[in-house]
Amino acid sequence: MGLFRKLARTGIKNIDWDMTPEYTFGTFESWGGKERIRSKNERIYYFFIDAWDEEPKLLLMERGIKHARVVAEIRAPLTMLQQCVQEQGKVALFERTHGINDALKEWLIANVIDTEDDSRILPVETESNEDLVATGLPGRHDGVTVAQTVALPRGPEELNEEDVNTLIARYDFSEQERNPQGRFKSILVDNGDGLTVTDRVTGLMWQRGGLDIMSSRGIHREVERLNTQGFAGYTDWRLPSMAEALSLLEPEKTETGQYIHPCFSVEQPFIFVEATRKPGGHWFVDYKQGRAFWSSGTIPGGFGRLCRGEK
């Protein structure tokens, strides 16, 4: 059956064997690859290795201008994936994705691209922000009460690593690298609009979906646009502060495979926060890994999930 027929719904027709994770920002986020990308609707497909978990995974990415989506996981031999990761050496803590080597390319061509046995191809079904399912949460008028509310600091902020450590310790957030035993717990209620939930502990209303991957400047433009449109009936949406974004972290992965309540879309695995890093860079919160991390200015692309304070 082969890769293209099994994934026919995605419209995939070919693989870009030259694309790698480190090239994506210049091509898709800063428009450095305009000679290759003709429009915002164009999609390129490439394989990469996700080495965040204990065992690396081979994934097929669908990429476009301000767009990123994993289309499928490929069950490749673990020894080949480990060898490929080892060849590329030590990488920064905030970047553990790798391009494939020649051995994996040859294996993919022989065993995945055009083969009768398509059992190694595992399509990844993603949930549309517009079609989020019922939350299973209590409604906002169900009389949910909390023992104590918490007022979290707002952005914009300039934070160094010690500042982030202090925030996590002060509020006891469940951050997997710095405080995995954290006990901070949100109490979410469903606002009944299919778009938002409210945390009774912090008083914050949150998007259940979010914004696609784009630059920091692009994210802020999108916030302005949503406020102009009055998303969910409000005009004061903003990026969360570091503490606000950390407050959504769950102590364990949920059934969605992320450290965040399953009422939220999984299409925003890591999000911008309204915080720059001192002395340089930008802070993010990663719900796939359950942690805060920073990235240098060379990789400033990210997703967004907006919040607002309930009046």
N, C-alpha and C positions, 0 to 999 in steps of 0.2 A: 504493500500500500504506500509506504513512504511518508516522509515528513510533510510534504506539501499537500497531499491528499488528506492526511489525518487532521491537519490544521487548516483545512480549506476555508472554514468560517472566518478566519482572521484576515484572509486576503494575501497571505504570505506567498511570494512567488520565487524569491531567491534569497541567498545568504550573502551578507557582506563579510567576506573572510578577512578583510583588512581592518575592520572596526574593532577597537578594544575599549575597555572602560576608561582608560586615561585619555583617549581621544574624544570622548563624548562631549565634554564641556565645550571645547573649542568649536566642535561641529554643530551642536544643538542648542547650547545655552548662550554663548557669546556671538553666535552667527559667524564664527570664524570659518565655517565650512560652506559658505554661501554658494561657492562654485559647484558643490556637490548636492546641495539641498535646494530644490526648486520652489517648494511651497510648504506652508505649515501643515498641509494634509499629507505630505509625503512620509512614508514609513520605511525604515531600514531595520533589518533583522540580523542579529549577530549572536554568537555563543560566548558565554563567559563563565567563570567559576566563582561561585559565592563561597568564600572560605570563612564566614563568620561563625558558623557552628563547628562542633567538634569534627564532623565529617564534611568535607567540601562537597558541593553540589554543582552539577553542570546545568546551566539554564539558558534558555533562548529568550532574548530580549527584543521587544518591539520598541523602536526609538524614533522620535520625531522632534521637531522644534517644540520645546517646552512640554514634551510628552515622554513618559517612560512606563513600560508595562512588561512584566514577565509573562511570556506566552506559554511556556512549557518547561518542565524539568525533563532532562534526558538521563536515563539510568546508564551511566557509563561506568567502566571498571574503576573501583575506588583507588586501586594502585596507580592508575594512569592520572587520576585527578591529583592525588597526593604528590606524585612526581612533578607534575606541572607546577603546582604551588611551590614546591621546594626549589625548583629551578629559578623561580623569580625572586627568591630571597626574602629577607625581612621587609615588611611594609609598615606604614604608619598605622597607629592604633585606630584611626578613623577611616581607614580605607583597606578593606580586605577582599576586594574583588580583583580578578585577574583575567587577562586574555588567555586564550588557549594556545597550546604549542602545536608544532607540526604533527606530532604523534596523534594528538586528539583530533586534529583536522582530518587526518587520513582515516582514523577510526570512525568518525562521523560520516564521512563520505561513503565508507564501505558498509556501515551498519545501521545508518539512520536516514540519510538523505533519500536513498532510492532502494527500498528493501520491502519484501513481502511481509516481514515480521515487524510490526509497528509497536510491539509491546513495550519497547524501551522509551516510548514517547508518552509523557504524562501531561496532558493539557492542564493549564492552570486557569480555572474559572474565577474571574474577578467579579466583584459586586459593584454595580453602578451606583454612584452617589444618589441618583434620582430614584433608585429602586431599593432603598434600604428597607429591610424587613422589620416587622414589629420588634420592639426592644425587649418585651417581657418585664420592663421596669414599671414601677408604680406611676400613676399619672400625677401631674402637678397639683391636682385638686384632691388628692387622696389623703391629705392630712399627714404627710410624712414630716416628722420632726427630727431634729438632731440635738444631741446633748450640748454641743459647743460649736459655734461657727469660727472660721479662721479667715482673717483678712490677709491675703498674700500680697507681697510687693508687686507693683506694676512696672513695666518697662517705659521707655528704653533704659538699658543698663549697660555698664561696662564692667565686666567681671573677669577676674583671673581664676586659676584653678582653685585656689584656696577659698575664694568667695563662693564658688559653686559647692565645694565641700561643706562650707559653713551653712549654706542654705539647706542642703540635704540633711545635715545633722539637726539643724534647728527645727525643721518640720517633720523629721523622721520619714522622708520619702523613701519608697521602695526602689532604690536605684541599684541595679544589679552589680555594678563594679564597686561602688563606694559604700553602699548600705543595703545589702540584699535582704536583711531582716527588718527593713523599715515597716512601720505599722500605720502610716498615714492612709486613710480610707475615705474616698469620696462616697457620697450618697446621692446617686443620680435619680432624677425623675424625668419621665417622658412628657414633653410639652404638647404631644398630640398633633404636631404639624408635619411629622415625617422628616423633619430637617434638623431639629435641635433637641438637646437635653439640657437640664439645669442641675448643677451640683449644689445641693442644699448646704454643704459644709462651707464651700468657698463663696457661694452666691453667684457663681459664674454660669452663664449660658454658653453652650458650646455647639459648634457645627458638628453634626454626626458624620458628614462627609468631609470635604476639604478642597484644597486647591492643588492642581497638577504641578508637576515639577517646573520650576522657573528660577530666574535669578532673584536676588533680594529686591532689586528695583522693580522687577516684574511683579513680585508678590505684593509690594506696596501699591502698585497701580491697580492690581486686581482688588485689593481691599477697598480702595476708593470707588471702584466701579460697583462693587456689591453694596456699598453704603449708599451710592447714588440710586441704585435700583431698590433699596430697601429690602435686602435679603431677609426672609422670614418675618418681615414687618418691622425691621429695625434698621437704624442708620448709624449705629455707633460700634460696628464690628472692628476688631483690631487683632494684631498678632499678640499671642500670650507672652507674658514675661517668662523667664526661666522657671521660677517657682510655680507659676500657674500651669505651665506645660508638664512639669514634673509631677504635679498633683494628680494627674490622670494615670500615672503608672500603677499597674497592678503587681502584687508580689510574685505571681506566677503567670506563665503564659496561659491565655484563655484558649477556647476551642478554635479561635481564628489564628493561633500561632504567634500572637503578639501580646505584649505586656500592657494591654489596655482593654477596657470593657468591650464585649462583642457588639454593643450597640453602635460602636464607631466603625466606619469603613476601614478596611485594611489597605486601601489604595494610597494611603499617606504614611508609609512606614517610618519616615523621619521628617520632622517639621522644623521650620525656622522658628526661633524665638526672638523677641525684641531685645537682643543682647549681643553686643560685640565682645570680643575677647581682648583683654589687656595682656600683652602688648600688641597683638594683632590677630585677625581672624574673626570668625563668626561662630556663635554657639547654636547648637541644635539639640533637640531631644529625639531619641531613636526608640520607637515603641517596639520595633522588632527585636532589638537587643536589650531594651529596658535600661537605658542609660542616657546621660548627657555627654555630648562630645563637641569638639570644635573642629573647624576646617579652615585651612588657610584661604586666602583670597583667590587661589588658583582653582578652587572647586566650590564656588559659592552657590551652586544650584541646590534647591531643596523643595520640599512640599510645604503646604500650609494647612493649618486648622485654626479657625478664628474663634474668638470668644468675645463676650461683652459682659459688663456687670449688670446684674438685675437691679432695677430701680425699686 
